[in-house]
Amino acid sequence: MDQTHASSPLAGAVHDLATEVVLALRSGDHLATVCGAAGIDEENRTGIAAVRVIGADLLLPSVLYGRHPHPGDVAVLDRAVREFPPKPDAPAATAWSHWHMISTLQRMAPPAPGAAATGTYAEPDAAWLEEAPWQAFTHQLSVLAPLAVPAAPSAVQRAAANRALDLARGFVRAVRRRDWLQAAGAGRWLAAIGGEPATLGLDRGLDFVELMGGHDPRVALHVRAARLMAEARAR
């Protein structure tokens, strides 16, 4: 689902959710509920749609801090998976986002014995990424930035690792074009996989992206995630 075409209530719900994720990433508080703080529960259809936009990043604080997610957030993410499955002709990015939500739920909050599972969803094809021009590659990877997390191998992550120089070029291009969301997504991937040229100055670049685009909580979310992963890699 593309927030660009979202209705005002949906855009507002996405904004609120992303803001709460950023606050949780900054505080490290894994006990607080992101959805609850944003006023979203399983019966709020606009909120469920907003969770579909945010995707697995709803549980990102728990993923990066290695802690159990709040049951309320797990329930809402599970509802979003069930309510908004990708259509057969859905774009590849939508299919990958759905796959990642399911795999994150299974990894972070496996169902209790006897409970109904979300189900399985085969990993989509990623061969198209291998031949994509570096500009299109960076755009697609920025859309799939929620997949840029540790301990979550995928064909998309392998493609990113194989094309770190292309991502670095895309990061610079996005900054020059003042596309802060794309720059933040590309920077998050580079922080997750490493391999960018030292001359890129990723840390300073992310500071600039946050300064210029940080009013968008999705930008702040990707930048904060990038910093946490870069810190973990440096230890």
C-alpha positions in Angstrom: 0.0 0.0 0.0 1.4 3.3 -1.0 1.0 6.1 1.5 1.3 8.7 -1.3 -2.3 7.8 -2.3 -3.6 7.3 1.2 -6.6 9.2 2.5 -6.0 11.8 5.2 -7.1 9.6 8.1 -4.8 6.8 6.9 -1.9 9.2 6.4 -2.4 10.5 9.9 -2.5 7.0 11.4 0.7 6.1 9.6 2.3 9.2 10.9 1.3 8.4 14.4 2.4 4.8 14.3 5.8 5.8 12.8 6.2 8.4 15.5 5.5 5.9 18.3 8.0 3.4 16.7 10.7 6.2 16.7 9.9 7.0 20.4 10.3 3.3 21.3 13.6 3.0 19.4 14.9 6.0 21.2 13.8 4.9 24.7 14.4 1.2 24.3 11.1 0.6 26.1 9.9 -2.8 24.8 7.0 -3.0 27.3 5.1 0.0 25.8 2.6 -0.8 23.1 3.1 1.1 19.9 -0.4 0.6 18.7 -2.0 1.5 22.0 0.0 4.7 22.2 -1.3 5.6 18.7 -4.9 4.7 19.6 -5.1 1.6 17.4 -6.6 -1.7 18.2 -7.8 -4.8 16.3 -11.2 -3.2 15.6 -9.8 0.0 14.1 -9.8 -0.7 10.3 -7.9 2.5 9.4 -5.4 1.7 12.0 -5.0 -1.9 10.7 -4.4 -0.4 7.2 -1.8 1.9 8.7 -0.1 -1.1 10.2 0.0 -2.7 6.7 1.8 0.4 5.5 4.3 0.3 8.4 4.7 -3.4 8.0 7.0 -5.4 10.2 8.6 -2.2 11.5 5.8 -2.2 14.0 7.9 -4.7 16.0 11.2 -3.1 15.1 12.0 -1.9 18.7 11.7 -5.5 19.9 13.7 -6.8 16.9 16.6 -4.5 17.4 16.7 -4.7 21.2 16.1 -8.4 21.3 13.1 -8.3 23.5 9.6 -9.7 23.5 7.1 -7.5 21.6 3.9 -6.2 23.3 1.0 -8.7 22.8 -1.2 -5.9 21.6 1.2 -5.0 18.8 1.5 -8.7 17.8 -2.2 -9.0 17.6 -2.7 -5.9 15.5 0.2 -7.0 13.1 -1.3 -10.4 12.8 -4.7 -8.9 12.0 -3.1 -6.7 9.3 -1.5 -9.8 7.7 -4.9 -11.5 7.6 -6.9 -8.5 6.5 -4.6 -7.3 3.7 -3.1 -10.3 1.9 -1.4 -9.4 -1.4 -3.4 -9.9 -4.6 -2.0 -12.3 -7.2 -1.0 -9.3 -9.4 0.5 -7.3 -6.5 3.8 -5.5 -7.0 6.9 -7.4 -5.9 7.5 -5.0 -3.0 4.0 -5.6 -1.6 4.6 -9.4 -1.8 7.9 -9.0 0.0 6.4 -6.8 2.7 3.7 -9.4 3.4 6.3 -12.2 3.5 8.4 -10.1 6.0 5.5 -9.4 8.3 4.7 -13.1 8.5 8.3 -14.2 9.0 8.8 -11.5 11.7 5.7 -12.7 13.5 6.9 -16.3 13.4 10.4 -15.3 14.6 9.4 -12.8 17.3 6.1 -14.1 18.5 5.5 -17.8 17.6 2.0 -18.9 18.4 1.4 -20.8 21.7 0.8 -24.6 21.4 -2.7 -25.2 20.0 -3.2 -21.6 18.9 -4.0 -20.7 15.3 -0.9 -19.7 13.4 -0.8 -16.8 10.9 0.1 -19.3 8.2 3.0 -19.6 5.8 3.9 -17.5 2.7 6.6 -18.6 0.3 9.5 -16.2 -0.1 8.8 -14.2 -3.3 11.2 -14.0 -6.2 14.0 -11.5 -6.1 15.8 -12.2 -9.4 14.4 -8.9 -10.8 16.6 -7.0 -8.3 19.8 -8.5 -9.7 19.4 -6.8 -13.1 17.7 -3.6 -12.1 19.6 -0.4 -12.8 21.1 1.1 -9.7 18.6 3.9 -9.6 15.6 1.6 -9.7 17.4 -0.8 -7.3 17.9 1.9 -4.7 14.2 2.9 -5.1 13.0 -0.6 -4.6 15.3 -1.3 -1.7 14.2 1.9 0.1 10.6 0.7 -0.3 11.7 -2.6 1.3 13.7 -0.9 4.1 11.8 -2.8 6.8 13.6 -5.9 5.6 16.9 -4.3 6.5 17.2 -5.9 10.0 19.8 -8.3 11.5 19.2 -12.0 11.7 16.5 -11.9 9.0 18.2 -13.4 5.9 16.3 -13.1 2.6 16.9 -12.9 -1.1 16.4 -9.2 -0.9 19.1 -8.9 1.8 21.5 -10.9 -0.3 20.8 -8.7 -3.3 21.6 -5.7 -1.2 24.8 -7.2 0.1 25.9 -7.9 -3.4 25.2 -4.4 -4.6 26.4 -2.2 -1.7 28.2 0.2 -4.1 25.0 0.7 -6.1 23.2 1.4 -2.9 25.9 4.0 -1.9 25.4 5.7 -5.3 21.7 5.7 -4.8 22.1 7.1 -1.3 24.1 10.1 -2.7 21.6 10.6 -5.5 18.6 10.6 -3.2 20.3 13.2 -1.0 21.1 15.4 -4.0 17.5 15.1 -5.1 16.3 15.8 -1.5 14.4 12.6 -1.4 14.9 12.1 2.3 12.7 9.0 2.6 14.6 7.2 -0.1 17.9 8.3 1.3 17.0 7.1 4.8 15.9 3.7 3.4 19.1 3.3 1.4 21.2 4.4 4.4 19.4 1.9 6.6 20.3 -0.9 4.2 23.9 0.2 4.1 24.1 0.2 7.9 22.6 -3.3 8.0 24.8 -4.9 5.4 28.0 -2.8 5.5 30.4 -2.7 2.6 29.9 0.9 1.6 33.0 2.9 0.6 34.6 4.8 3.5 34.5 7.9 1.4 30.7 7.9 1.5 30.6 9.3 5.1 27.4 7.4 6.0 27.3 8.7 9.5 27.4 12.3 8.5 25.1 11.6 5.6 22.5 10.2 7.9 22.8 13.2 10.2 22.1 15.4 7.3 19.2 13.3 6.1 17.6 13.4 9.6 18.2 17.1 9.9 16.5 17.9 6.6 13.8 15.2 6.5 13.3 14.3 10.2 9.9 16.0 10.3 8.7 12.8 8.5 8.7 10.1 11.2 9.4 7.4 8.6 12.7 9.2 7.8 13.5 9.4 11.5 12.6 5.7 11.9 15.0 4.5 9.2 17.8 6.8 10.5 17.4 5.6 14.0 17.3 2.0 12.9 20.5 2.6 10.9 22.3 4.0 13.8 21.3 1.2 16.1 22.5 -1.4 13.6 25.7 0.5 12.9 26.4 0.6 16.7 25.8 -3.1 17.0 28.2 -3.9 14.1 30.9 -1.7 15.7 30.8 -3.6 19.0 
